[in-house]
Amino acid sequence: MKAFLISAVGCLCLVKTLTAVGDGYCAALSGQWYSGYIGAPNTGFLFDLHDVPASGSNGQTFSGTYTDGSCPAAAVAGTMNGDGTFQLTITFPAGNGACGSGTEVWNGTFSNSTGCSQAILTSGVGQIAYHRSSCAIPNGVGSPSNNGEGPSVFVTWLTGGSAQFQATMKPPINLKTGAPYGYFNWSGRAPMESFSSAVNTCQPAAIPTPTPDPGAFPISNGNEVNDQVGFTSSIYVNQLRLLDTVPCGLTFQQTMSIDCYQGNPSGTLVPYETHPLLIQVNDSTITVQRNNASTTPPDQPFGTSQRALRSTIDVVALFAL
């Protein structure tokens, strides 16, 4: 869990936290895999694989085909081991001649340092590196997408003034069919968030607009993103109420990007989703939205109500007379 704290008027008062579930091992083989290293021409041995969901990454299976040059395609079936390794069995067609016969069992290991875009396979004749033909991006492959998450869903109000939302990262597109894969495990990848400047309808001149501090987080054991949005201190909220600016709100545009390594050993962040975050301050409550999904109930009591704050000021003023 990584917290993104926003400082305003000398306090840490607004939180942006993204968390993921699981161990962070690479666990998706859906795609076309060529022999050679990242950036190498797409020639040589080819695996065309499709993942099948199971309970987490442990026991997740996959199937597909293996092609060696002009030889007929051989059937492939295998299992992820849940620790970044996998095993596959190649069954060659009968009468394949020099192209192979019977079955062969190969073991594989993902390279986490390459954004899950490279795997080392070990067969009876030694080791060979395979790379994914194009970077897998939520709801896209190799190019930016702006539809990489499913709808955000409110999960629960947390202690204080923050709410937890959940969203599902969509599978990438199959380059051969143009349709999304039926399943894709994003474990081991490193999405990152960034923010636009806030649209601030609260903006009293005396209080600076909070600014999020973006960061990266891993996706593991599947495809769920847990996003915590809201306040961690009531100081900023109470100041707005004292200045009589409520109801008002802060709206940020949150852009989600993911790590890609094709042709760039240092990695490149490719955006896959942009959506609004809204935090509204009311008389005695706050309201939070992520990607237009609202909290339930919509309002959460937080801080000191505007009426109570004014009463306190009135009492102080009376005793000052």
PyMOL commands that set and color helices and strands:
alter all, ss='L'
color gray80, all
select helices_A, chain A and resi 97-99+112-114+235-242+306-320
alter helices_A, ss='H'
color red, helices_A
select strands_A, chain A and resi 2-8+11-19+31-35+46-52+61-67+74-80+85-91+103-110+118-123+126-132+136-137+140-141+153-157+161-168+192-195+199-200+224-231+248-260+268-281+285-290+293-294+300-301
alter strands_A, ss='S'
color yellow, strands_A
deselect
rebuild
show_as cartoon
